[in-house]
């Protein structure tokens, strides 16, 4: 998260609302598609769960070896 938004324990992402998705994409620095995939993968709209998933996925992707072209 960007440090400007405090999250309550029960805060949820309204996946059907494009404005809500845009807000959380900005907070998580992810695309709309990344956010939707994270909600599907975690089967949760809880902000904390989705945030941990996205952060973990980002960290794991940074360890992937560079692909030879």
N, C-alpha and C positions, 0 to 999 in steps of 0.2 A: 504494500500500500504506500501511498505517497506521503503519509504522515499528517496530512491535513484533514483526514476524515477518521473520526473515531467510530468504531463499530460496536453496536450493542450485541450481546450474546445471541439474540434471537433475530437479528436483522437478516432479511432475505432479499434475493434478487427476483424482481418480477420479470421473468423471462419473456412474457407476452407483451411487455411494454418496451418499445424501442428507446424511449427516453431513459428508462431505468437501466437497460442494457448499455446504452451509451455512457451513462454515469459510471457504471462499474468497469466498463472497458477502459475509461480514462483513469480510474483509480488503480486498476491492475496492469495498465499498459499492455493491453492485449486487443486483438481484433474481436469483432462481434462473433465470428465463427469460432474463435478460440474459446470465448466465453460459453457459447452454446455447447460446444464439445465437452467442456469441463463440467457443465451442469449434467449433461448426459452421462459422462463417465463416472461421476460421483453419485449420481442419482439424488442430488441435493441442490437446493437453491440457497442454502445457508451460506452467507458471505464468507465466514471463516473456513468452511470446508472447501469451497471453490478457490479461495485465496491460497490455501496450502497446496491444493492440487496444482494450480498454475505455477506456483513458485517451485515446487518439486520438479515439475515437467521441464521448466526453464533450466533449472540447475542440471538435470540429467542430460538435456540436449547440449549443454555447453561442454560436456565431457565426451560427446560422440567424436570419433576420429573424423578428420576431414576426408571427404570423398575424393578419390582421384578422378580427374576428368579426362 
